[in-house]
Amino acid sequence: MKANPISPTIPLDAEGVHHGHLRLPYSRDDSAWGSVMIPICVVRNGSGPTALLTGGNHGDEYEGPLALFDLARNLAAKDVSGTVIIVPAMNYPAFRAGTRTSPIDKGNMNRAFPGAPDGSVTQKIADFFQRELLPRADIVLDFHSGGKTLDFLPFCAGHILPDKKKEAETFAAVEAFGAPYSMRMTEIDAVGMYDTAAEDMGKIFVTTELGGGGTARAETVRIARLGVANVLKHAGILRGAVETSPTQWLDMPEGCFSFAENDGMVEPMVDLGEPVAAGSTVARIWPVGRTGTDPVEVKARISGMLIARHFPGLTQSGDCVAVVATQVVP
């Protein structure tokens, strides 16, 4: 098996607090012997579980990086029992560019796993996580939000899994996160995802969708900061009680997604958090090539609550326009 070219500038298993980079050689026009320098922090104190905390899997999602840069700045070894690995911006080239995918190779980090040590820049980063970081972890928390093209109600999520014991452990960590909403999540396409790679290794994998629009809000950053502390406490890595408030559990059953079949300008007909009836209009898409043309209605396929919507004013055929979730009765 070929070796991965990424080299950490800090030890990954040493006691104490270590700040450094994952250095990936990258020869380019403006730097013949250049590198991609991905920030990383490792905090270790004795034996115990290991948490791998990541943000910036997509570069235009900011709650995770804000919470994790702050955590790395403040976390002391004496407060930890075990190990915390913090990578605030996994796809660092995308994060620096403020884009979902890498400006270097257009790689979507969350569709690049298991990666390849001799592949593109994004594939090399994914391969390093696959081979070096994920195997160390007991629990993985990967922050997401809607980026520039979606907006979400703030929720923490786990996946429905064939292993029901692991599923129960995952949902317990999701509930401990303490977001206003907790999701039993369904993916449109799970192939190549970081989530899938972690779950295939038997790790507890927790993720979020904490807003969107290519920015962050004070509320969603507060949720992220409290949530990561709660997950570390839940895992037994940080001391103290989990500080949660009641969460509403949601499900994403078959039919939860509504997609545009036309290009045009989106008119939302329902706001986030509002009830939706099956067959009702969640959005209208207005043709913009000429006046006098009727809009096309986008219908909800199931009844429930609107938990996500297309964010920019213009949409293209195939875009996800709305997501409806159903409330789970305890």
Secondary structure, DSSP 8 states (H G I E B T S, - for coil): ------EESS-SS-SEEEEEEEEEE--BTTBTT-EEEEEEEEEEESSS-EEEEE--SSTT--HHHHHHHHHHHH--GGGBSEEEEEES-SSHHHHHHT-SS-TTT---GGG-TT--TTS-HHHHHHHHIIIIIGGG-SEEEE----TTTEEE--EEEEE--SSHHHHHHHHHHHHHH--SEEEEE--S--TT-HHHHHHHTT-EEEEEE--BTTS--HHHHHHHHHHHHHHHHHTTSB-S-------EEEE--TT-EEE--S-EEEEESS-TT-EE-TT-EEEEEE--SSSS---EEEE-SS-EEEEEEE-SSEE-TT-EEEEEEEE---
